[in-house]
């Protein structure tokens, strides 16, 4: 396993060398949970805020050929590392990499209502909570989403930043937020929704998860059970 560090012992990403397109870390896998709710189709766009090892970009490039991914990464060294040491492909018609501040990106009128899904994984070398956590930032994420649209966010569960981020996400997305159970490394992935209200049988979510696993190899089989039991008032029906 090859790991990415920003000059500290903290892991910023990982790649299995014999399978570089696999998403190795569990929380990274859960960042793809928008696939439970959105069918990929030609013209679909995903914004990835924070590049890391490029795990999400590589996965989408291989397994979601209809999707165009726009990566926003402030640190040029991360872009170089992702391409040279973690085999992230160069830009093409399905992958666009912008060296830019994500906080500025989400406020741009150019990107309003442009993306079907947004993936937020913004951490610096200190890892003192997400690097962007304000209500203004999450409202920007809401604004760049189409309807229907889904945002996934990587949060630290055992850190003072968790409640701050979760409260701001809930306010920006009108409390339409689900949480995955905490993973072994204290990461919690939040899923936020924009657009029509969802009322779905959990059995249908399970079927969709099985389709995702069959097509992509993602270990999505336990996603429905995790979401069902980790969120209040969702026991009988996914209603959000």
Buried (B, 14 or more C-beta within 10 A) or exposed (E): EBBBEBEEEBBBBBBEEEEBBBBBBBBBBBBBBBBBBBEBEEEBBBBBBBBBBBBBBBBBBEBBEEBBBBBBBBBEEBBEBBBEEBBBBEBEEBBBBBEBBBBEBBBEEEBBEBBBBBBBBBBBEEBEBBBBBBEEBBBBBBBBBBEBBBBBBBBBBEBEBBEBBBEBBBBBBEEBBBBBBBBEEEBBBBBBBBEEEBEBEBEEBBEBBEEBBEEBBBBBEEBBBBBBEBBEEBEEEBEB
